[in-house]
């Protein structure tokens, strides 16, 4: 939230009003601990660099030390509800069914196929599914599911979006289901500044670290700051791509290499000024 | 439970020990209300008839008054767990995923296809699905689902079972998932006694009621009693196939017709003795 508010993406009032699970607001808690300052006017940042574990499996699998992050994926999130007709699984003939889960399965398949079709770099995931009434001898009458699409090129992401809408409608039609499809997030792809990317590359090459260009799939402070200043990122490998988890792990050597590249990228950009 | 215990399918001790959601046992509650009698030795039943709403949509859709029930479907129930690898939906490339929901969707599709392939009379349903961790930006690591197969011919049901096992294994293999498949119910198909079926048919024809042969998809007392005595059933239409629900509905005329057929079937069998 800090970097998003700083970059002007989130209104300050919304950030202060955000509540945790206990109902406490972020603004009141900042005040309570003495950290609620005053906005300082327009930010002036020459360049912003951020070093991070990859949170994915690519660098580890390819045995590269440094990921030169060229930008962050755009994201579009959707919520889909399919409604058919709940009925007894025994006496209801196949031909008369309006089984919402059969339609939902086709959508999962379509989302996965779209992800594979829009390679390189597309990601497509159905992460949540809720089946109603979720009883073993009742034909599901309603299914809710979520779709998470990511791509570093906005036009490709828009094409994934269009493919989903067209195919979901066709599936609902074929399975005689009602379809409700809502887009709940539209985050544009963020290419990083060419000069910052070059500075990271130069840092990796100066030390002879193996490297590759990479896209950030997750959100980062640098992605928000990139809206108001030149920004870049350095990734290092992490074990099995696991993050936000107690077993998250990276080697000391890789972390040290990431710090070296960070230092030299900052010096590079500072010298250029 | 009463007819199942009477027919010797359920041990009496198991029935008495069954508990409701409040933890009360069936045996203690029978005793409390003065209904716990003593078993009377081997049952002697000349013939057993049961009249019932169809609990399905066929008679209503075809505008037939009487369903001549020729038997009850066999049932096989399965529980399937697919295990892959939970991972962040952003930085995890499509090609490296082990998405349990993608595999589960293929199983839903396969179950539905098997149901259509084994027509007439097959039913195949995935009624429950639980996705773990069920978060919109996490690739599902584990999915639990149930399969309900029904068919009036045991050999066909066995072939449906074999098809499921083979295809589920192939899907798990293709999607790089671990598969656990457990069969939790195996209830044989129960053809009703030819003499009882003929008596129901004669009753319907004597009154000129429109009729058709039909298979019972749900369980009934007659299905248990059929294990120890000649049994038959009469179905009448119900609105939209809905049952076990406050909106369950059947017309007075159809119910009266069902009673007429029941009466004449009983008289027929009694006269035959």
HADDOCK unambig.tbl for C-alpha pairs under 7 A between the chains (distance, minus, plus):
assign (segid A and resid 55 and name CA) (segid B and resid 91 and name CA) 6.31 0.50 0.50
assign (segid A and resid 56 and name CA) (segid B and resid 91 and name CA) 4.79 0.50 0.50
assign (segid A and resid 56 and name CA) (segid B and resid 92 and name CA) 5.31 0.50 0.50
assign (segid A and resid 57 and name CA) (segid B and resid 92 and name CA) 6.67 0.50 0.50
assign (segid A and resid 89 and name CA) (segid B and resid 125 and name CA) 6.25 0.50 0.50
assign (segid A and resid 90 and name CA) (segid B and resid 123 and name CA) 6.57 0.50 0.50
assign (segid A and resid 90 and name CA) (segid B and resid 150 and name CA) 6.84 0.50 0.50
assign (segid A and resid 90 and name CA) (segid B and resid 217 and name CA) 4.10 0.50 0.50
assign (segid A and resid 90 and name CA) (segid B and resid 218 and name CA) 5.23 0.50 0.50
assign (segid A and resid 91 and name CA) (segid B and resid 55 and name CA) 6.32 0.50 0.50
assign (segid A and resid 91 and name CA) (segid B and resid 56 and name CA) 4.81 0.50 0.50
assign (segid A and resid 91 and name CA) (segid B and resid 216 and name CA) 6.56 0.50 0.50
assign (segid A and resid 91 and name CA) (segid B and resid 217 and name CA) 4.17 0.50 0.50
assign (segid A and resid 91 and name CA) (segid B and resid 218 and name CA) 6.15 0.50 0.50
assign (segid A and resid 92 and name CA) (segid B and resid 56 and name CA) 5.33 0.50 0.50
assign (segid A and resid 92 and name CA) (segid B and resid 57 and name CA) 6.68 0.50 0.50
assign (segid A and resid 93 and name CA) (segid B and resid 123 and name CA) 6.47 0.50 0.50
assign (segid A and resid 94 and name CA) (segid B and resid 115 and name CA) 6.73 0.50 0.50
assign (segid A and resid 94 and name CA) (segid B and resid 116 and name CA) 6.48 0.50 0.50
assign (segid A and resid 94 and name CA) (segid B and resid 123 and name CA) 6.14 0.50 0.50
assign (segid A and resid 102 and name CA) (segid B and resid 108 and name CA) 6.38 0.50 0.50
assign (segid A and resid 102 and name CA) (segid B and resid 109 and name CA) 6.48 0.50 0.50
assign (segid A and resid 105 and name CA) (segid B and resid 105 and name CA) 4.39 0.50 0.50
assign (segid A and resid 105 and name CA) (segid B and resid 108 and name CA) 6.39 0.50 0.50
assign (segid A and resid 105 and name CA) (segid B and resid 109 and name CA) 6.65 0.50 0.50
assign (segid A and resid 108 and name CA) (segid B and resid 102 and name CA) 6.38 0.50 0.50
assign (segid A and resid 108 and name CA) (segid B and resid 105 and name CA) 6.38 0.50 0.50
assign (segid A and resid 109 and name CA) (segid B and resid 102 and name CA) 6.48 0.50 0.50
assign (segid A and resid 109 and name CA) (segid B and resid 105 and name CA) 6.65 0.50 0.50
assign (segid A and resid 115 and name CA) (segid B and resid 94 and name CA) 6.74 0.50 0.50
assign (segid A and resid 116 and name CA) (segid B and resid 94 and name CA) 6.47 0.50 0.50
assign (segid A and resid 123 and name CA) (segid B and resid 90 and name CA) 6.56 0.50 0.50
assign (segid A and resid 123 and name CA) (segid B and resid 93 and name CA) 6.47 0.50 0.50
assign (segid A and resid 123 and name CA) (segid B and resid 94 and name CA) 6.14 0.50 0.50
assign (segid A and resid 125 and name CA) (segid B and resid 89 and name CA) 6.26 0.50 0.50
assign (segid A and resid 125 and name CA) (segid B and resid 139 and name CA) 6.47 0.50 0.50
assign (segid A and resid 126 and name CA) (segid B and resid 136 and name CA) 6.89 0.50 0.50
assign (segid A and resid 127 and name CA) (segid B and resid 134 and name CA) 5.73 0.50 0.50
assign (segid A and resid 127 and name CA) (segid B and resid 135 and name CA) 5.32 0.50 0.50
assign (segid A and resid 127 and name CA) (segid B and resid 136 and name CA) 4.33 0.50 0.50
assign (segid A and resid 127 and name CA) (segid B and resid 137 and name CA) 5.85 0.50 0.50
assign (segid A and resid 127 and name CA) (segid B and resid 138 and name CA) 5.49 0.50 0.50
assign (segid A and resid 127 and name CA) (segid B and resid 139 and name CA) 5.50 0.50 0.50
assign (segid A and resid 127 and name CA) (segid B and resid 140 and name CA) 5.81 0.50 0.50
assign (segid A and resid 128 and name CA) (segid B and resid 131 and name CA) 6.82 0.50 0.50
assign (segid A and resid 128 and name CA) (segid B and resid 134 and name CA) 4.39 0.50 0.50
assign (segid A and resid 128 and name CA) (segid B and resid 135 and name CA) 5.31 0.50 0.50
assign (segid A and resid 128 and name CA) (segid B and resid 136 and name CA) 5.26 0.50 0.50
assign (segid A and resid 129 and name CA) (segid B and resid 131 and name CA) 6.49 0.50 0.50
assign (segid A and resid 129 and name CA) (segid B and resid 134 and name CA) 6.68 0.50 0.50
assign (segid A and resid 131 and name CA) (segid B and resid 128 and name CA) 6.83 0.50 0.50
assign (segid A and resid 131 and name CA) (segid B and resid 129 and name CA) 6.48 0.50 0.50
assign (segid A and resid 134 and name CA) (segid B and resid 127 and name CA) 5.74 0.50 0.50
assign (segid A and resid 134 and name CA) (segid B and resid 128 and name CA) 4.39 0.50 0.50
assign (segid A and resid 134 and name CA) (segid B and resid 129 and name CA) 6.67 0.50 0.50
assign (segid A and resid 135 and name CA) (segid B and resid 127 and name CA) 5.31 0.50 0.50
assign (segid A and resid 135 and name CA) (segid B and resid 128 and name CA) 5.29 0.50 0.50
assign (segid A and resid 136 and name CA) (segid B and resid 126 and name CA) 6.88 0.50 0.50
assign (segid A and resid 136 and name CA) (segid B and resid 127 and name CA) 4.33 0.50 0.50
assign (segid A and resid 136 and name CA) (segid B and resid 128 and name CA) 5.25 0.50 0.50
assign (segid A and resid 136 and name CA) (segid B and resid 146 and name CA) 5.93 0.50 0.50
assign (segid A and resid 136 and name CA) (segid B and resid 148 and name CA) 6.91 0.50 0.50
assign (segid A and resid 137 and name CA) (segid B and resid 127 and name CA) 5.86 0.50 0.50
assign (segid A and resid 137 and name CA) (segid B and resid 148 and name CA) 6.57 0.50 0.50
assign (segid A and resid 138 and name CA) (segid B and resid 127 and name CA) 5.49 0.50 0.50
assign (segid A and resid 139 and name CA) (segid B and resid 125 and name CA) 6.47 0.50 0.50
assign (segid A and resid 139 and name CA) (segid B and resid 127 and name CA) 5.50 0.50 0.50
assign (segid A and resid 140 and name CA) (segid B and resid 127 and name CA) 5.80 0.50 0.50
assign (segid A and resid 146 and name CA) (segid B and resid 136 and name CA) 5.93 0.50 0.50
assign (segid A and resid 148 and name CA) (segid B and resid 136 and name CA) 6.92 0.50 0.50
assign (segid A and resid 148 and name CA) (segid B and resid 137 and name CA) 6.56 0.50 0.50
assign (segid A and resid 150 and name CA) (segid B and resid 90 and name CA) 6.83 0.50 0.50
assign (segid A and resid 216 and name CA) (segid B and resid 91 and name CA) 6.56 0.50 0.50
assign (segid A and resid 217 and name CA) (segid B and resid 90 and name CA) 4.12 0.50 0.50
assign (segid A and resid 217 and name CA) (segid B and resid 91 and name CA) 4.19 0.50 0.50
assign (segid A and resid 218 and name CA) (segid B and resid 90 and name CA) 5.25 0.50 0.50
assign (segid A and resid 218 and name CA) (segid B and resid 91 and name CA) 6.16 0.50 0.50
